[in-house]
Amino acid sequence: ESPDVSQSLVLTPSNSSRSTHHDTMSWRPTYRSSKFRNVYGKADNREECFDGIPITRSVHDSQFCAVNPKFLAIVTESAGGGSFLVIPVSKSGRIDPHYPKVCGHQGNVLDIKWNPFMDHVIASCSEDCSVRIWEIPEGGLRRNMTASALELHGHTRRVGLIEWHPTCSGLLFSAGYDNKIFLWNLEIGGPVKRIDCHSEVILCISLNADGTLLATTCKDNRLRLIEPRSGKVLQEADCKNHRVNRVVFLGNTRRLITTGVSQWNTRQVALWDQDDLTRPITEEEIDGLSGLLFPFYDADTHMLYLAGKGDGNIRYYEIHKEKPYLQYLMEFRSPSPQKGLGVMPKRGLDVGACEVFRFYKLVTLRGLVEPVSMIVPRRSETYQEDIYPMTPGTEPAVSPDEWLSGINRAPVLMSLKGSYKRPDQKALRASKRERRAMVVHGIDLLENIQPKRDSELLKLFFRQQDELKRLREELNHRDTRITQLELELKNLKNDSIHIISSIQNCLRSI
């Protein structure tokens, strides 16, 4: 299948009017091909969501959700300490209010992360100043789990961030409100390094593809690149004009992406060269909303997803080595605001449906976890190798002792072709009907299910009712936004009249 072609415009000087004092500028179109130009987001049906979950109402800037091909973990509200749910991904639907929890922490759980190499091992950190490692039994929890496999103590204040090493299963990073980062070796059950170079609270930590560099953002408005073995700060950028909050490495490109707030109080994304943090390569303002902007990068497709906390939309871009560095593709919109987002690893995606990314969106008001898939529309019935290159797998590249001694290795890659299943003819026909269906912001307006029983007809009726309700909510949201924009336009007009009047008065006085 031939790739889609997306159009971008470049401002170039025109040679047609040399008689004027200044060169005139005209828009000359240039074209950049992209196979991801028509990627679209699709929210799963209500039956495939996880409903009835008391999602935490904590205001901590965390995603509160972690997912892998076996389990979904969500931080919940609880009395007498912190807890989180662990649910098998295959068991969607309404969750029992008494469903077993992981509840060993003495304070609220602030962050959770699955081990990338062992699907049954998860780490959590809490306001009780501890980091804990849990081993989830095969098939999920059958009773509340209070005893962790390992407790890690060293922070003197609450621990807000944790991150697994990308090539070694036995190393874990944690950042606390004591302004320190600890590197834990789980094989010995203790810290092997304490990084103490931040003057204020650490907002985000990110590791590059082989774990040889650590990037951090801090409340002191500085972006730092740190050598994690020694704790030495390699580079430091003053971001007072950018106020960065989140940072993520862009695979092996030697570049970073940060999100934050510009000096005009608008949300902003910036691209940096890790070899020179003097100034960003490019900056782009997103909007004037106030919610934290979470960046998610897919190194296999070079796509960047931006999801705002409290927003209902997810924007996505394609990253290029040359201008335009950030190419806007499209936006998934939903009337339901997101509290946090979990991301499924590549090996858990449906490659037969050309799914390239999957979010698990937390909707607090509805107690809902909603899967949202990013899909490349393809007509071919074979495995799409161009959108599924070799990707990091479940085999660690180095042991903790090897990495700590200075040995670096790239991640061990795997192919997703083994998980591809050729769709049967019935599923294929349903897929073709779905491609012809009208999709508005992830909602199918044309339902293609032919009910054969009264129960199916009733289920279809309630689904249509839910979709109509979501559409009404979205229209109300748009009306409110239009009213706000009209008021802003009116205020700008009044300000312009006042400025013009002032200028005229000054001219008269002169």
Order of alpha helices (4+ residues) and beta strands (2+ residues): beta-beta-beta-beta-beta-beta-beta-beta-beta-beta-beta-beta-beta-beta-beta-beta-beta-beta-beta-beta-beta-beta-beta-beta-beta-beta-beta-beta-beta-beta-beta-beta-beta-alpha-beta-alpha-beta-beta-alpha
